[in-house]
Amino acid sequence: MLNLAFFSHSNISPSETFIYDLVEGLSLCTDVSVNYVSGKREVLHTNLKINKYTTGYSDKYQVTALRLHKLGQIKGAKGDEWQMRFIQRVALRQLKNTMLPNFDVAYVEYATSGVLVMDYLQLQQIPFVVHVHGYDITTCLNDKAYVKELKRLFALAQGFIAASHYMKRRLILLGCDENKIKVIRLGVSSKGIVPLNWDTRKLQNPSIVYLGRFTEKKHPMALLYAFRIVKNKIPNATLTMIGGGPLEKEVKQLITQLSLEESVALKGVLSREFSFPILNKHWIYAQHSVTSVNGDTEGFAISLAEAALHELPVVSTYHNGIPENVIDGKTGLLVKEYDYEAMAEKIILLIENPDIAEKMGKAGRNHILQLCEPKKRIKEIKELLYQVANNNLIK
């Protein structure tokens, strides 16, 4: 029996389905005892059969340190280092005070959590693996104190997991030993997904759908500008946007500015239970992912894979791991970042050639079924954790 500590900054957020699915998958393994160690102090509500520990090693204390920084009590680069040390000391104290049991191995979601828990894990002599996702090795690099601690994390952790070869290359270029990195795709379940028959799709007006947060790196504005071009060429085309976020106000304003009120439907934030039936009714999935001004990038982009499971061809960008998710010319079409005019051209091409759209949609489903099989992900991560627990080298 492997006694596993699963460290995460959150209490299993609904938006982070990849965390919930992994915890659930590992908890169903008869040879793994899952102990979920949350960075928050609020009670963890879940029906999963796991041991739960709420520690407060993250969240509140980061806010406290940031507030001190803004008040001018700490300034400049030295202030940033002081802030980092403050957060780490508090995290270590919180983890010690929680009186956690002994663990064979630890799995840590995000390098940002890794730099907070690594001192505790080293103190307790618990080998650990860190899964990086996106902002933790992009946006966060603007913090020089964090970069310094990231180097230490590279040395202390026994292994790193990346969801794409793109992310693996980024880790290597940041200084991580490539022998410590293993590419394991995110699991995307096809359970309950029955793609709408394409003969039925073709009877409906051509339609595009987007599912995700309204953030700079997903750039919903670029999608709207692309759709205006599509609309001018194909007047009965429609766009459905499922989600919300910091750019929601700007999205609504742009829809009005571009006179698209009659053709764009905003559905708000919906769970998979309610969003998938909507997703399934459309012809094309489109998402214009870009590298944001602060360096933030998309991770593996699960929504694209979920769309593919519904047999939707995907139109997106050459960005991060998306070219590994979407095979250009076979399961979808990719354009350069910020080139919304090219995105419009690709969407129009698929609308005017529904047989090509159907062929790509079916190929996309087959691709994701093989690439992102959830049981394969669970198996590979479990094997890696056993390997690390037994002090074997990662291969």
LOTOR-96702 format. One record per residue: x, y, z of N, C-alpha, C in turn. Coordinates in steps of 0.05 Angstrom, whole numbers, padded with zeros to 5 digits, always signed. Layout:
# LOTOR-96702
XYZXYZXYZ...
//
This chain:
# LOTOR-96702
+00017-00024+00000+00000+00000+00000+00017+00025+00000+00013+00043-00020+00028+00068-00022+00013+00089-00006+00026+00101+00014+00014+00122+00030+00021+00149+00017+00003+00160+00002+00008+00184-00015-00003+00209-00003+00014+00230-00003+00005+00257+00004+00000+00272-00022-00024+00283-00026-00031+00297-00050-00034+00327-00042-00013+00343-00048-00013+00371-00041-00025+00388-00063-00043+00406-00056-00055+00424-00075-00062+00450-00061-00060+00472-00076-00065+00499-00064-00095+00502-00058-00112+00486-00071-00141+00491-00069-00156+00467-00056-00181+00471-00052-00199+00450-00041-00214+00436-00063-00200+00428-00084-00211+00415-00107-00232+00432-00120-00223+00453-00134-00241+00472-00148-00255+00459-00171-00281+00465-00175-00296+00455-00198-00284+00461-00225-00269+00484-00226-00257+00492-00252-00231+00476-00257-00220+00462-00237-00196+00447-00241-00203+00417-00241-00217+00409-00261-00227+00382-00263-00205+00361-00264-00181+00370-00275-00159+00352-00277-00149+00343-00250-00152+00360-00229-00144+00353-00202-00164+00333-00190-00190+00340-00192-00211+00322-00181-00209+00295-00194-00206+00294-00220-00206+00268-00235-00182+00251-00226-00159+00264-00222-00135+00249-00213-00139+00239-00185-00149+00256-00167-00153+00247-00139-00172+00223-00139-00194+00226-00154-00214+00204-00155-00201+00179-00166-00186+00181-00188-00174+00158-00200-00155+00144-00182-00138+00159-00168-00119+00147-00149-00133+00135-00125-00155+00147-00116-00169+00137-00093-00183+00110-00099-00188+00104-00124-00200+00079-00132-00180+00056-00135-00154+00063-00133-00133+00043-00134-00131+00029-00107-00133+00003-00107-00133-00012-00081-00106-00011-00067-00085-00004-00081-00058-00004-00069-00048+00024-00064-00066+00044-00063-00059+00072-00057-00077+00084-00037-00066+00095-00015-00081+00110+00005-00077+00139+00000-00098+00154-00009-00095+00182-00016-00101+00200+00008-00082+00218+00013-00086+00238+00034-00084+00266+00021-00107+00279+00019-00108+00305+00005-00101+00327+00025-00078+00341+00019-00069+00362+00037-00074+00389+00023-00094+00403+00032-00103+00428+00020-00088+00452+00031-00081+00471+00013-00067+00495+00022-00086+00514+00036-00112+00509+00035-00131+00526+00048-00138+00515+00076-00151+00531+00092-00159+00522+00119-00189+00515+00121-00204+00522+00099-00232+00516+00100-00236+00485+00097-00258+00476+00108-00265+00448+00107-00268+00439+00078-00256+00416+00072-00256+00405+00045-00281+00388+00042-00300+00397+00025-00325+00382+00021-00322+00364-00004-00321+00339-00001-00320+00320-00024-00330+00293-00015-00342+00279-00033-00351+00252-00028-00330+00231-00033-00307+00239-00043-00286+00220-00049-00276+00207-00023-00269+00181-00025-00260+00166-00002-00230+00170+00002-00224+00193+00014-00196+00200+00018-00193+00212+00046-00169+00213+00056-00163+00228+00081-00158+00257+00074-00170+00275+00090-00169+00303+00083-00155+00320+00105-00137+00337+00097-00123+00355+00116-00124+00383+00105-00134+00401+00120-00134+00430+00113-00113+00444+00129-00094+00456+00116-00070+00466+00130-00067+00496+00130-00075+00510+00109-00070+00539+00107-00042+00546+00100-00028+00527+00087+00000+00534+00079+00002+00555+00057-00020+00559+00043-00021+00579+00022-00045+00598+00026-00050+00614+00006-00074+00631+00006-00072+00655+00024-00082+00653+00048-00084+00676+00066-00057+00689+00071-00036+00674+00074-00010+00685+00081+00003+00698+00058-00003+00689+00034+00007+00704+00011-00005+00732+00009-00031+00733+00015-00044+00759+00016-00032+00777+00037-00026+00766+00061-00015+00782+00082+00012+00794+00074+00029+00777+00062+00055+00787+00054+00053+00808+00032+00035+00804+00013+00031+00823-00008+00021+00850+00003+00004+00848+00023-00006+00873+00035+00016+00889+00048+00034+00874+00062+00057+00887+00075+00075+00901+00053+00077+00887+00031+00094+00898+00009+00082+00924-00002+00055+00924-00005+00042+00947-00016+00043+00971+00003+00043+00965+00029+00044+00986+00049+00072+00998+00051+00091+00987+00037+00118+00998+00037+00135+00989+00059+00126+00968+00074+00143+00958+00096+00166+00941+00086+00163+00931+00061+00185+00917+00048+00186+00928+00019+00210+00932+00009+00212+00945-00017+00233+00932-00034+00229+00933-00061+00249+00924-00080+00254+00894-00080+00277+00887-00092+00285+00859-00095+00289+00845-00068+00301+00859-00049+00305+00848-00022+00278+00844-00009+00260+00862-00014+00233+00859-00003+00219+00835-00014+00223+00830-00040+00211+00807-00053+00222+00781-00040+00248+00780-00035+00260+00757-00022+00250+00754+00006+00247+00776+00020+00236+00775+00048+00208+00764+00047+00192+00773+00028+00164+00764+00025+00164+00734+00020+00181+00724+00002+00181+00696-00004+00189+00680+00021+00209+00688+00035+00218+00674+00059+00196+00674+00080+00182+00696+00082+00160+00699+00102+00138+00678+00095+00130+00677+00070+00109+00658+00061+00118+00629+00066+00143+00623+00060+00153+00596+00064+00155+00588+00093+00163+00607+00110+00164+00601+00139+00137+00595+00150+00117+00612+00142+00090+00607+00151+00079+00580+00141+00085+00574+00116+00076+00549+00104+00088+00525+00120+00114+00527+00126+00127+00506+00142+00114+00503+00169+00109+00525+00182+00096+00525+00209+00068+00512+00207+00053+00520+00188+00026+00510+00185+00026+00480+00180+00044+00470+00164+00045+00442+00158+00054+00426+00183+00073+00437+00198+00082+00424+00223+00059+00423+00243+00044+00445+00245+00023+00446+00265-00001+00428+00258-00004+00421+00233-00026+00403+00225-00021+00375+00234+00004+00368+00242+00010+00341+00252+00003+00320+00231+00014+00323+00208+00008+00304+00186+00022+00277+00192+00010+00255+00184+00023+00229+00188+00047+00226+00169+00061+00203+00172+00083+00198+00155+00073+00189+00127+00086+00198+00106+00079+00191+00079+00102+00177+00065+00095+00160+00046+00116+00147+00030+00126+00165+00008+00108+00181-00003+00115+00198-00026+00094+00221-00027+00101+00243-00039+00082+00265-00043+00080+00273-00072+00056+00281-00080+00050+00291-00106+00041+00320-00102+00053+00339-00116+00047+00367-00112+00037+00379-00138+00012+00391-00137+00001+00405-00160+00013+00433-00161+00025+00441-00183+00036+00467-00188+00063+00472-00174+00081+00484-00188+00107+00491-00176+00104+00512-00155+00083+00529-00157+00078+00550-00137+00073+00537-00110+00059+00515-00109+00055+00500-00084+00081+00486-00077+00096+00477-00097+00121+00463-00092+00141+00480-00076+00143+00506-00082+00163+00522-00068+00153+00528-00040+00128+00524-00034+00118+00528-00007+00121+00503+00011+00119+00480-00001+00119+00455+00015+00146+00440+00014+00164+00449-00003+00189+00433-00006+00206+00432+00019+00206+00453+00035+00222+00452+00060+00210+00432+00080+00184+00431+00081+00171+00411+00099+00177+00383+00089+00174+00378+00063+00179+00351+00052+00208+00343+00056+00226+00362+00053+00255+00356+00057+00260+00349+00086+00247+00365+00104+00251+00360+00133+00241+00333+00141+00218+00325+00129+00206+00299+00136+00218+00276+00119+00236+00283+00101+00249+00263+00084+00229+00248+00067+00210+00263+00056+00189+00251+00039+00196+00258+00010+00202+00238-00007+00207+00244-00035+00182+00254-00049+00186+00272-00069+00162+00283-00080+00164+00289-00110+00141+00291-00123+00139+00297-00152+00122+00322-00155+00129+00340-00173+00114+00364-00178+00102+00364-00206+00077+00371-00208+00064+00373-00234+00062+00403-00241+00075+00411-00263+00072+00439-00272+00050+00441-00292+00038+00465-00294+00015+00468-00311+00016+00491-00331+00026+00514-00323+00025+00537-00341+00036+00562-00328+00019+00575-00313+00027+00601-00301+00050+00597-00282+00053+00573-00270+00074+00569-00250+00102+00568-00263+00104+00565-00289+00130+00568-00303+00129+00588-00325+00110+00607-00324+00108+00629-00343+00105+00655-00328+00081+00662-00322+00075+00688-00309+00091+00692-00283+00093+00671-00267+00106+00673-00241+00136+00679-00244+00147+00675-00267+00175+00681-00271+00182+00710-00270+00161+00727-00270+00165+00756-00266+00175+00762-00238+00171+00743-00219+00179+00746-00192+00206+00734-00189+00227+00750-00186+00255+00740-00185+00260+00723-00160+00246+00729-00138+00250+00713-00114+00238+00685-00119+00216+00684-00133+00204+00658-00140+00222+00642-00158+00234+00655-00178+00252+00641-00196+00275+00629-00181+00285+00643-00161+00307+00633-00145+00299+00608-00130+00275+00608-00119+00264+00585-00104+00257+00562-00123+00250+00569-00148+00243+00548-00168+00268+00532-00174+00292+00545-00175+00317+00531-00179+00322+00511-00157+00315+00519-00132+00319+00501-00109+00299+00478-00111+00275+00484-00121+00255+00463-00124+00265+00442-00144+00277+00451-00166+00288+00433-00186+00308+00413-00174+00323+00423-00154+00344+00406-00142+00331+00387-00121+00311+00396-00107+00300+00380-00085+00280+00359-00094+00264+00365-00114+00243+00346-00123+00256+00323-00137+00244+00299-00134+00254+00275-00148+00243+00273-00176+00222+00287-00182+00211+00286-00209+00191+00309-00215+00187+00313-00241+00168+00333-00250+00151+00321-00272+00126+00328-00273+00107+00319-00293+00099+00343-00310+00099+00340-00336+00090+00361-00354+00069+00348-00373+00048+00364-00380+00026+00353-00396+00033+00354-00426+00055+00366-00433+00062+00368-00462+00092+00369-00464+00102+00363-00488+00131+00365-00493+00140+00394-00493+00121+00412-00500+00127+00440-00499+00134+00448-00471+00118+00440-00451+00123+00446-00423+00149+00434-00414+00155+00410-00423+00180+00397-00416+00203+00413-00425+00202+00423-00450+00224+00440-00460+00227+00465-00444+00205+00477-00435+00207+00501-00419+00221+00495-00392+00215+00473-00380+00227+00465-00355+00258+00461-00359+00265+00448-00381+00294+00444-00386+00308+00470-00389+00296+00489-00404+00309+00515-00409+00310+00532-00384+00293+00526-00364+00294+00540-00339+00315+00528-00320+00326+00505-00328+00347+00493-00312+00341+00467-00299+00318+00456-00304+00310+00430-00292+00324+00407-00307+00334+00388-00292+00347+00364-00304+00326+00349-00321+00332+00346-00346+00313+00333-00364+00307+00304-00356+00325+00291-00342+00321+00264-00333+00300+00262-00311+00293+00285-00299+00273+00285-00278+00245+00290-00289+00243+00297-00315+00217+00305-00326+00204+00282-00342+00179+00278-00336+00163+00258-00351+00138+00271-00363+00133+00267-00388+00109+00278-00401+00086+00258-00397+00066+00267-00383+00042+00251-00379+00018+00268-00386+00003+00260-00405-00020+00277-00414-00042+00278-00393-00057+00300-00393-00080+00303-00376-00101+00283-00385-00116+00272-00367-00137+00253-00374-00162+00268-00381-00175+00260-00402-00200+00273-00411-00220+00250-00415-00240+00248-00398-00258+00225-00399-00279+00229-00421-00284+00207-00435-00305+00207-00456-00331+00195-00445-00331+00189-00419-00355+00177-00407-00379+00195-00410-00400+00184-00420-00425+00198-00424-00426+00217-00448-00404+00219-00463-00404+00236-00487-00412+00220-00511-00434+00226-00522-00444+00213-00547-00446+00235-00568-00427+00236-00587-00427+00258-00607-00453+00258-00623-00462+00283-00628-00486+00286-00645-00479+00277-00673-00498+00262-00685-00493+00252-00713-00489+00276-00731-00469+00274-00749-00462+00297-00766-00484+00303-00787-00500+00283-00794-00522+00288-00812-00542+00307-00798-00545+00304-00772-00563+00321-00757-00551+00349-00754-00524+00350-00749-00511+00376-00747-00515+00393-00772-00512+00380-00795-00513+00394-00820-00540+00405-00827-00561+00395-00813-00588+00406-00817-00592+00432-00803-00574+00439-00784-00576+00464-00769-00558+00485-00782-00563+00510-00774-00546+00532-00784-00517+00528-00774-00498+00535-00790-00470+00532-00782-00464+00548-00756-00451+00535-00737-00447+00548-00711-00420+00542-00700-00409+00561-00685-00383+00559-00672-00388+00561-00642-00372+00547-00626-00375+00547-00597-00348+00550-00584-00348+00564-00561-00324+00568-00544-00332+00561-00516-00314+00547-00502-00319+00540-00474-00294+00546-00458-00296+00565-00439-00272+00571-00423-00275+00598-00410-00255+00606-00394-00255+00631-00380-00249+00654-00400-00260+00678-00393-00255+00702-00409-00230+00715-00398-00207+00706-00407-00182+00717-00398-00164+00725-00421-00143+00740-00416-00126+00749-00437-00113+00727-00453-00104+00706-00439-00091+00684-00453-00109+00667-00471-00135+00668-00466-00155+00655-00483-00167+00674-00503-00162+00699-00500-00168+00721-00518-00195+00719-00532-00217+00721-00517-00244+00720-00530-00249+00743-00549-00234+00765-00545-00237+00788-00563-00228+00781-00592-00206+00766-00594-00196+00758-00620-00217+00739-00633-00229+00722-00617-00250+00704-00628-00274+00720-00639-00281+00741-00624-00304+00758-00633-00297+00773-00660-00273+00783-00662-00265+00796-00687-00265+00776-00710-00256+00752-00704-00256+00731-00725-00285+00724-00733-00302+00723-00713-00330+00716-00719-00344+00737-00735-00337+00763-00731-00349+00784-00747-00343+00780-00777-00318+00771-00783-00311+00766-00811-00327+00742-00821-00330+00721-00804-00346+00698-00812-00374+00706-00818-00385+00722-00800-00413+00731-00802-00418+00747-00828-00399+00764-00836-00402+00779-00860-00402+00761-00885-00388+00739-00883-00387+00720-00906-00410+00700-00905-00417+00691-00881-00439+00671-00877-00459+00682-00857-00479+00697-00867-00497+00712-00849-00512+00695-00828-00517+00669-00834-00533+00653-00815-00516+00638-00795-00490+00644-00794-00472+00632-00775-00476+00644-00747-00473+00628-00726-00476+00637-00699-00452+00629-00682-00449+00643-00660-00427+00637-00640-00439+00635-00613-00432+00613-00598-00440+00610-00570-00415+00610-00553-00416+00626-00532-00393+00628-00513-00402+00620-00486-00389+00598-00475-00396+00588-00449-00373+00594-00430-00379+00609-00409-00358+00617-00390-00361+00645-00380-00341+00653-00364-00341+00680-00353-00313+00686-00343-00310+00709-00331-00283+00716-00321-00277+00745-00322-00252+00753-00318-00246+00782-00315-00252+00799-00339-00253+00787-00363-00258+00802-00387-00288+00801-00396-00305+00792-00378-00333+00789-00386-00346+00815-00394-00340+00836-00379-00352+00862-00385-00342+00872-00413-00316+00868-00418-00305+00877-00444-00317+00860-00467-00322+00834-00462-00333+00817-00482-00361+00827-00490-00377+00834-00470-00405+00843-00475-00404+00870-00491-00385+00887-00483-00383+00913-00497-00375+00909-00526-00356+00891-00531-00347+00887-00558-00368+00874-00575-00384+00857-00564-00407+00845-00579-00425+00867-00589-00431+00886-00572-00448+00909-00580-00434+00926-00600-00408+00932-00595-00393+00949-00613-00391+00937-00642-00390+00911-00643-00388+00897-00670-00415+00890-00681-00436+00898-00667-00464+00893-00676-00469+00863-00680-00461+00848-00660-00464+00819-00661-00485+00808-00641-00501+00826-00630-00519+00817-00609-00538+00795-00617-00546+00795-00642-00566+00775-00652-00553+00749-00659-00527+00748-00660-00513+00724-00669-00495+00711-00648-00490+00725-00626-00473+00713-00605-00490+00708-00580-00488+00684-00570-00502+00676-00545-00482+00672-00523-00486+00686-00500-00469+00683-00477-00484+00665-00456-00473+00643-00450-00486+00623-00432-00477+00625-00403-00456+00640-00398-00446+00642-00370-00430+00617-00363-00423+00616-00337-00407+00593-00327-00425+00569-00322-00418+00546-00334-00434+00522-00331-00415+00498-00325-00426+00479-00310-00411+00455-00305-00411+00438-00330-00395+00417-00330-00394+00398-00352-00421+00386-00358-00436+00381-00337-00462+00369-00340-00481+00386-00358-00478+00412-00356-00496+00430-00371-00482+00441-00396-00456+00443-00396-00442+00455-00419-00438+00435-00442-00434+00410-00436-00430+00390-00457-00453+00387-00476-00478+00386-00467-00500+00384-00486-00501+00408-00505-00493+00431-00495-00493+00455-00512-00470+00453-00532-00447+00444-00522-00423+00440-00539-00430+00421-00562-00445+00401-00557-00450+00379-00575-00468+00388-00599-00480+00411-00597-00499+00419-00618-00486+00435-00641-00460+00441-00638-00447+00459-00657-00431+00445-00678-00421+00461-00697-00404+00450-00719-00374+00451-00713-00366+00474-00701-00337+00479-00698-00331+00490-00670-00309+00481-00659-00299+00493-00634-00276+00512-00640-00277+00537-00629-00256+00556-00635-00246+00569-00609-00220+00571-00607-00208+00584-00583-00182+00597-00592-00179+00624-00587-00156+00638-00597-00136+00643-00574-00122+00622-00566-00103+00624-00543-00078+00639-00552-00068+00656-00533-00044+00672-00539-00027+00674-00514-00003+00683-00517+00014+00689-00494+00007+00717-00485-00002+00720-00460-00011+00746-00451+00012+00765-00446+00006+00790-00441+00027+00810-00438+00046+00803-00415+00035+00791-00393+00052+00784-00370+00065+00757-00373+00062+00744-00396+00076+00719-00402+00059+00694-00397+00035+00698-00387+00018+00675-00380+00010+00660-00406+00010+00633-00404+00003+00617-00427-00017+00595-00420-00029+00584-00440-00047+00562-00436-00031+00537-00428-00044+00519-00414-00031+00493-00408-00037+00474-00431-00048+00451-00425-00054+00432-00446-00080+00440-00461-00096+00457-00449-00122+00466-00461-00142+00442-00462-00152+00435-00439-00171+00412-00437-00196+00416-00453-00206+00441-00455-00231+00446-00469-00230+00438-00498-00206+00441-00510-00202+00433-00538-00206+00403-00541-00194+00388-00522-00196+00359-00522-00225+00350-00517-00239+00364-00499-00267+00358-00494-00284+00363-00519-00279+00384-00533-00293+00390-00558-00288+00368-00578-00263+00359-00580-00256+00338-00599-00271+00312-00593-00275+00306-00567-00290+00282-00560-00319+00283-00569-00329+00308-00574-00356+00311-00585-00356+00312-00616-00333+00304-00627-00329+00304-00657-00330+00331-00670-00322+00352-00654-00320+00379-00666-00292+00384-00676-00289+00393-00701-00262+00401-00710-00255+00427-00694-00229+00430-00688-00220+00452-00672-00204+00472-00688-00211+00498-00685-00195+00519-00698-00183+00535-00675-00156+00535-00673-00142+00548-00651-00116+00559-00661-00097+00562-00642-00071+00575-00649-00047+00557-00643-00025+00564-00656+00000+00551-00650+00010+00563-00623+00003+00549-00602+00008+00560-00575+00012+00537-00555+00034+00539-00540+00041+00519-00519+00037+00491-00530+00021+00474-00515+00018+00446-00523-00005+00441-00542-00018+00462-00552-00041+00459-00570-00034+00443-00595-00012+00447-00608-00005+00431-00632-00002+00401-00626+00002+00394-00600+00002+00366-00593-00026+00356-00588-00044+00374-00581-00072+00368-00575-00088+00367-00601-00083+00387-00619-00096+00389-00645-00076+00385-00667-00081+00365-00683-00062+00360-00706-00072+00377-00729-00056+00397-00736-00063+00416-00757-00067+00401-00784-00091+00406-00796-00097+00394-00822-00110+00366-00820-00110+00355-00795-00122+00328-00792-00145+00329-00772-00141+00340-00749-00163+00341-00729-00173+00370-00725-00160+00389-00738-00169+00417-00736-00150+00434-00752-00152+00460-00748-00135+00479-00763-00124+00500-00743-00098+00506-00746-00084+00524-00728-00074+00549-00743-00074+00572-00729-00064+00597-00740-00044+00609-00720-00030+00630-00729-00012+00644-00711-00027+00660-00690-00015+00664-00667-00027+00679-00646-00034+00708-00656-00057+00718-00649-00067+00744-00655-00076+00748-00684-00074+00727-00700-00082+00729-00728-00111+00720-00730-00130+00738-00721-00158+00731-00721-00169+00729-00750-00156+00743-00768-00165+00742-00796-00161+00714-00808-00138+00702-00801-00132+00675-00810-00151+00655-00796-00158+00660-00771-00177+00643-00757-00204+00644-00771-00212+00667-00779-00238+00670-00793-00237+00654-00819-00215+00655-00834-00212+00640-00859-00215+00610-00854-00203+00600-00833-00204+00571-00827-00233+00563-00819-00246+00580-00804-00274+00574-00796-00292+00573-00821-00288+00593-00838-00304+00594-00863-00299+00570-00880-00274+00561-00881-00267+00538-00897-00282+00513-00887-00284+00510-00861-00298+00486-00850-00328+00488-00854-00339+00513-00851-00368+00516-00855-00376+00511-00884-00359+00520-00902-00365+00516-00931-00359+00488-00940-00345+00473-00924-00338+00445-00930-00345+00427-00907-00371+00423-00901-00379+00407-00878-00368+00379-00877-00363+00367-00901-00352+00340-00901-00324+00339-00890-00309+00361-00895-00282+00363-00884-00284+00367-00854-00303+00383-00845-00307+00388-00817-00314+00361-00803-00331+00346-00815-00339+00320-00803-00315+00301-00801-00299+00300-00822-00276+00282-00823-00256+00290-00801-00251+00316-00798-00233+00325-00777-00244+00320-00750-00270+00324-00746-00282+00320-00720-00280+00291-00711-00284+00272-00729-00282+00244-00723-00253+00236-00717-00234+00247-00733-00206+00242-00728-00197+00253-00701-00208+00277-00694-00201+00289-00669-00210+00273-00645-00234+00261-00647-00243+00244-00625-00225+00220-00622-00218+00207-00643-00200+00184-00642-00173+00191-00630-00163+00215-00638-00137+00224-00628-00137+00228-00598-00158+00242-00588-00159+00247-00559-00165+00222-00543-00180+00203-00554-00186+00178-00540-00160+00163-00535-00141+00165-00553-00115+00152-00550-00096+00168-00533-00095+00194-00538-00075+00212-00525-00081+00217-00496-00107+00220-00489-00115+00229-00462-00132+00209-00447-00126+00184-00451-00142+00163-00437-00137+00165-00407-00158+00170-00391-00155+00175-00362-00141+00152-00347-00148+00127-00354-00137+00105-00339-00107+00103-00344-00098+00110-00369-00070+00110-00375-00055+00131-00358-00068+00155-00355-00056+00176-00338-00052+00166-00310-00073+00155-00298-00072+00145-00271-00050+00124-00268-00049+00106-00287-00029+00085-00286+00000+00096-00287+00004+00115-00305+00031+00126-00308+00040+00142-00284+00021+00158-00272+00028+00173-00248+00032+00155-00225+00016+00135-00222+00019+00116-00199+00046+00102-00201+00053+00093-00225+00079+00080-00229+00102+00098-00223+00100+00124-00231+00121+00143-00224+00123+00147-00194+00101+00149-00180+00101+00154-00152+00114+00130-00137+00107+00106-00146+00119+00082-00134+00149+00082-00139+00157+00090-00163+00185+00091-00170+00200+00110-00153+00189+00134-00149+00202+00154-00132+00202+00145-00103+00181+00133-00094+00180+00123-00066+00201+00102-00061+00207+00087-00082+00228+00066-00079+00256+00076-00086+00258+00103-00088+00284+00116-00094+00297+00106-00120+00280+00101-00140+00290+00094-00166+00293+00119-00183+00311+00119-00203+00314+00141-00221+00291+00143-00240+00283+00167-00247+00262+00171-00267+00275+00167-00295+00261+00152-00311+00271+00146-00338+00253+00158-00359
//
